Amino acid sequence: MEREGDVQDATRRTRLANERTYLAWLRSGLTSLAVAFAAGRLVPELSGGARWPSVLLGAGYAVLGVAFVLLSYERQRRVDQALDAGEYAPLGERITLALTVASVALGVATVLIVVFQG
């Protein structure tokens, strides 16, 4: 039989895990924004090649970074609401698919730019 203290402790641990997950999403967003700056501003100046591919790549990483930051808040809020209601809030398959496709596309674009402008 579960005691009330055990349930409260599990809820606290789950809320702290949700907070750590929020911070991980936020770090991913901030990292993508830093990569956006490096790809879009620093690489073109250092490489001497065409600017537009790197600027476009930087813009893509910036969009991904902003998406991570916005989704971090939304996800944290949804999980907290689900915990308050004693429910589970799954991460939508469309969100994971969109982030995966965007990340793979940016990764492939990065490889292409490194290979053909290097």
C-alpha positions in Angstrom: 0.0 0.0 0.0 1.4 3.4 -0.9 1.7 6.0 1.7 0.8 9.6 1.0 4.4 10.7 1.7 5.6 8.3 -1.0 3.2 9.8 -3.6 4.2 13.3 -2.6 7.9 12.4 -2.9 7.4 10.8 -6.3 5.5 13.9 -7.5 8.4 16.2 -6.3 10.9 14.0 -8.1 8.8 14.1 -11.3 8.5 17.9 -11.1 12.3 18.2 -10.6 12.8 15.9 -13.6 10.5 18.1 -15.6 12.5 21.2 -14.6 15.7 19.5 -15.7 14.1 18.6 -19.0 13.0 22.2 -19.5 16.6 23.3 -18.9 17.9 20.8 -21.4 15.4 22.0 -24.0 16.5 25.6 -23.2 20.2 24.7 -23.5 19.5 23.1 -26.9 17.9 26.3 -28.0 20.7 28.5 -26.8 23.2 26.2 -28.4 21.4 26.4 -31.7 21.4 30.2 -31.5 25.2 30.2 -30.8 25.7 27.9 -33.8 23.5 30.2 -35.9 25.8 33.1 -35.1 28.9 31.1 -35.8 27.6 29.7 -39.1 26.0 32.8 -40.4 28.5 35.5 -39.3 31.9 34.0 -38.4 32.3 31.2 -41.0 31.7 33.5 -44.0 34.2 35.9 -42.8 36.8 33.3 -42.1 36.2 31.1 -45.2 36.4 33.7 -47.9 33.8 31.6 -49.9 30.3 32.6 -50.9 28.4 34.1 -48.0 24.8 33.1 -48.8 25.1 29.4 -48.0 26.5 30.1 -44.5 24.0 32.9 -43.9 21.1 30.6 -44.9 22.5 27.8 -42.7 22.8 30.2 -39.8 19.2 31.4 -40.3 18.1 27.7 -40.2 19.9 27.1 -36.9 18.4 30.3 -35.5 14.9 29.1 -36.4 15.6 25.8 -34.7 17.0 27.5 -31.7 13.9 29.7 -31.3 11.7 26.6 -31.8 13.5 24.8 -28.9 13.2 27.8 -26.6 9.4 28.2 -27.3 8.8 24.4 -27.1 10.7 24.3 -23.8 8.2 26.6 -22.2 5.2 24.9 -23.7 6.4 21.4 -22.8 7.2 22.4 -19.2 3.8 24.0 -18.8 1.9 21.0 -20.3 3.8 18.5 -18.1 3.1 20.6 -15.0 -0.6 20.8 -15.8 -0.7 17.0 -16.4 1.0 16.4 -13.0 -1.6 18.6 -11.3 -4.3 16.6 -12.9 -2.6 13.2 -12.2 -2.2 12.6 -15.9 0.6 12.1 -18.4 1.4 14.5 -21.2 3.2 12.7 -24.0 5.4 14.6 -26.4 3.6 14.8 -29.7 5.0 12.7 -32.6 4.7 15.7 -34.9 6.9 17.8 -32.7 9.6 15.1 -32.5 9.4 14.4 -36.2 9.7 18.2 -37.1 12.7 18.7 -34.8 14.3 15.5 -36.1 13.8 16.5 -39.8 15.0 20.1 -39.2 18.1 18.8 -37.3 19.0 16.3 -40.0 18.4 18.8 -42.8 20.7 21.3 -41.0 23.3 18.6 -40.3 23.3 17.6 -44.0 23.5 21.2 -45.1 26.4 21.8 -42.7 28.3 18.8 -44.1 27.7 20.0 -47.7 29.0 23.5 -46.9 32.1 22.1 -45.1 32.9 19.8 -48.0 32.2 22.2 -50.9 33.5 25.4 -49.3 36.4 23.9 -47.5 
